[in-house]
Amino acid sequence: MGINDRAQNRKDEKLAAKQARRKLRDSSGKGGTPADWASADGDLLSRLAAVVSADGGAVRLGYTRDGGAYAIGIYGDGDPYTVYVSPSEDLNEWIRSAIEDFESN
């Protein structure tokens, strides 16, 4: 086994450990359904990005560290901030409301 093989094995082991942690994190969901961006309406997400970026802002989509909620970062609307939406809430309704807020400003 050469040096490159050992380096590749270390990378593979790190990737496998990261994937195992992600599986544990994604299944936590606080006793309910875990957050999953696949359930979001893509048209609403693109519309949100359009209205926020129209004023020079940006939107960041992610999850909380434990995977139990959506984490939505807003940039360009004063100081950057993150909104946390529980999977028990209606994500698409939150997005609609955010679009309306940005369009009214």
N, C-alpha and C positions, 0 to 999 in steps of 0.2 A: 504494500500500500504506500503510495507516494504522498508527498506533502499536499498536493492538490486534492487527492482523495480524502485525506483527513480534514482539510478545510471544508470540502463539500459536505462531508458527514456532519461536521459541527453545524453548518448552516441548515442541513436537513433536520437535525435534532432540534435546533432552535425553532424552526418553522413548525414542527410537529407539536412542540410544547405550547407554542402560541395558539395553534389551532385547538388544542385540548382546552386551554384556558378560555378561549372564545366560546366553545361549546358549553362550558359550565356557566359562563357569564350570560349567554343568550338564553339559557333555559331558566334563569332565575325568576323573571317576570313577576315577582312579588305575589305569587299564588294565583295569578291570572295569566292572561296571554302576554307574552313578551312583546316589546316594541318591535315592529317590523315595517321598514319604509316601503316594502312591497305593497302594503295595504293602502298607501297614500294614493290619491288621485294625481296622476302625472301631469294632467292639464292644469290642475290647481297649483302644483309645485312650480311649473314653468311660468305661470302667471304671477305667482309670488315673486319669483326671481326677476321677472320683467319689471314689476312695479317698484321693487326695492332698488334695482340697478338703474332705473330711469333717473333717479336722483343721485347716482354715483355710489350707491351702497352695494352690499353683497349679502348673501344668505349662506350659512354653513349648516349642513345637515349631519347629524350624528346621533349617538346614543349616550346615555349616562354611562359611567364607568362600569356599572353592574349590568348594563343592558336592559334595565327595567323601565326606562322611559326614553322618549325622544328628546334630543338636545338640539335646539334651533338657535343658531347664532345669527345676530343681526349686526351688520357693520354699516356705518355711514348715517346712522340715525342718532347723532350725539355720540356718547361713549359706547363702544361695542358692548353688547350684552347677550346673554343666553337665556332662552325661555325653555322650560322643561314641561313637556306634555306627557301625562301618564297614558299608557295604552288603554286604560279604562275610559278616558275622555275621547270625544269624537275628533280625531286628528284633522279630518277634512273640514270640519266646521271651524276649528281653530285657524286653519289656513285661510278659509273664506273671510273670517273676521279680520285677520291680519291684512289681507288684500284690501278690504274695505277701509281699514285704518290708514294704510299708506296712500290709497287713492284719494282720501278726503283731505290729505295734507298738501 
